[in-house]
């Protein structure tokens, strides 16, 4: 199927902005929609009218109400409710507009909490970890909606599951951010203030896989191109892990950030804070065989780029404040 025009939901967000750019650089005509652009996916009828005007060949769904484990815990009802309404509004809008091809960006927390290496055929083999249930469950519900709409309307969908993403432009708030962004903010702040200690939430032992956001956007474009040549990739609403099953502990990640930031202090672990699942690694063999994609940016290189961007941004904001 020839794809010329794409719509990216959440196109002004951290991931969405990179996806919009990567798709445009890849030669596609791209439109973005987000609440900041006046389009609220939670309102399905209005979204359907917008979609009917845009007439995209396919939708890439990046929109979500998301945050780190602390933020999700503190805003559990809002996170659950918003993501469920986003899912139902997306589906209703696509049905109204008659748009029948969807690619979603899924979080790895949709996997069972007791798994350590995530494989696609085990996606349903247990409950989501309690610490991220309020985010993971409504996101996983979107797959069920796609399956249901597919049987009734002919909707075709595929779902790419990513590790935690990071990079320039991410959230860098100690509560809202994922661990990597929060650590960068804490460590750079400690260096600027001359502080000797930084507190880390939990034990520091959980292992996570991280993906530089530009690599993730490249993977999405690679999939869109692959789907043009092989429409069977949408059969039965498949999921594909986009990852390489290589992780790092939170403690070692903090050391990597400390090195990139040039800070010489030490870490204190607050073990009263939740760790979440012990290990989250994505086996991306299936996606690699389909598309030939592998990430271009090592974690060390990506962390260095992100820290440098954050330091430059902070310096710019301070100079403007004065």
C-alpha positions, 0 to 999 in steps of 0.5 A: 500500500502506498503511503504518502500522508501520515498523521502523528498523534502527540506530534508536539510531545517528546517522542512525537516531535522526533517522529514528525521530523523523521517522517518528513526527512523520509519524504512523507507528508506529515500532519501533527495533532495534539492538545497544544495544537487544538486537537484533543483525542479524548473527544472522539467526534471532534478528532474524527472531523479533524481526521476527515479533513486531513485524510491521512493514509495512516496514523502513527499514534504517539499521544499518551499521558505519561510520566515516571513511576513516581508521577504515575503513582501520584496521578494514578486516576488521571493517568488511567482515565486519560489514556483510556479516553485517548484510546477510545477517542482515537478509535472512534475518530478513525471510524468516523473518518474511515481511516483504517491503518494504525501504527501505535507506540507502546510502552514495555510496561504492557508486559507481565510484571514478572518477566525479565526478557520480554518476548512477543508471544509472552505478552499475555502471560501474566498481570502487569506490574502493580507499580505501572498498572494505571498506565500499562493497562489502558495502553494495552486495552488499545490493542483490544480495541484495535482487534475489535474494530478490525473485526467490524470495520476492517481496521489494520494495526501494528504495535511497536513496543519500545524500551524507555526513551530518552534524549534532548527535549525529554522531561527533566523533572525529578517526579514527572521524568523517567529515571534517566531524565530525573537523574540528569536533572539531579546530578547537573543541579548538584554539580551547579550547586556544589552539592556532594550527594544525590539521592536515588529512589529505590535500591538502584538495582533494577535493570532497564533498557533505554533507547535514544529517541532519534533511534526510536523515530528511525525505527518507526520510519523503517517500519512504515517503509517495510509495511508499504512493501509487505502488507502482511505485517498488519495481519492480526494486529501484531506487536513488535519489540523494538529493542536489543535486550541490553540493559543497565542498572539504575546505579550504573546508569547514575554513574554513567550520567555522573561521568558525562556531567563531570560531577564528583559527588556520591549517591544515597539510595532511598530504599523506601521508594519503589523499585518497580519490576526488577528487570525489563529487556526487550527481545527485538529479534522479530523486528530486526528480521522484518526490517533490518533495523538496529539502533545507531546510538550507544547508551554512553553516546546518547547520555553524553548528548543528552547531558550536554543538551540539558546543561546548555539549555539550563545555562541559556535559561539562567542567562535569560533570567538574569 
